[in-house]
Amino acid sequence: MELSVQHVIDYIEERRKIYENHEFFAQLLDDESLSGDKRLSWGPTVIPFIMGYSDLNKYVFRKSEGEAELDPLQELLNAHTYEEDFHWQWMLTDLEKLQADHIMPLSDSARILWGKDFQHSRRLCMELAALAVGAPTYAVFAMVEAIEAVSVTIFTHCRGITLQDGSECEFFGTKHYLAEASHSIKSPEVEKTSLPALDDTQREESRRMVDRVFSLFDDWSRALLRFALEHDEHDRKYKRMIQESRDLLQLCSD
C-alpha cells in the first residue's frame, strides 16, 4: 500500500511531542528560577555540531542540480540546504553575548573543541553523516525533517530568554526560531504538491530513520543539560579543559 511522505511527517510530529517532554526543557530551558545565562550556558558546546551541520548540508544532503531535477524530494532538500547556510553566523555572535568568546591560541581552541566536554556534539555530527551516506533520498528527507523538528522545538523554548544585560540571543532565541519555522520545506504548498508516495518498505525505513535521529538528539540534549548544570563560568571551564589536555600530552610524553 502506498501512502504519501506526509504520513512520515505526521510520525515525526508524534516523536517531536515526545521529545518536548525531555528533561532538557523542564530542568533547564523552561526553569525561570535560573538566570538566562545559566539556561543557555550549554551554548558553546554545540559549536562542533552547528558547524558540522553546515558541512552536512553542503557536502552530504545537497546533491548536484542534475540529480535534483530528477527527484522532487532532492530538489526540496537542496533548497533547504541553502536556507541553512547562514544560521551558524548568528551562533558566533551569540558566543560574545554569552561571555563565552575568549581570545586564546589556536592550539587551545582545538583542545576545547576536540575535548571530552564537547564530544557529544562532535559525535552527533558523525552519527548523522553515517546515517545519511548511501541512504535513499526519502530516508534522508525524513532525517532532515526530524532534525528540523528538534531544532524548532529547542528554539521555541529558547524564545524570550534574556541574558544579564536584558538582551536576547540571535541563534539561541526568537530570530532563529522564526527562521526555522519559515523554511520552505515546511510550507503547506510543498506538503500538498511535492511529496511523493512511499510503499510500505520505504515508509518503514523512513520511520526507522526518524526513530534513530530522535534517539541521537535525546542523548545529545541530555549531555547539554548535564554540562549546563555542572559548569558555571566559561573562562573557568576553558582553563580546566586546556589544562587537562596539556596534562594528557605531558603524560603521553613521559
Secondary structure, 3 states (H helix, E strand, C coil): CCEECHHHHHHHHHHHHHHCCCHHHHHHHCCCCCCHHHHCCCHHHHHHHHHHHHHHHHHHHCCCHHHHHCCHHHHHHHHHHHHCCCHHHHHHHHHHHCCCCCCCCHHHHHHHHCCHHHHHHHHHHHHHHHHHCCCCHHHHHHHHHHHHHHHHHHHHHHCCCECCCCCECCCCCHHHHHHHHCCHHHCHHHHHHCCCEECHHHHHHHHHHHHHHHHHHHHHHHHHHHHHHHCCCHHHHHHHHHHHHHHHHHHHHC
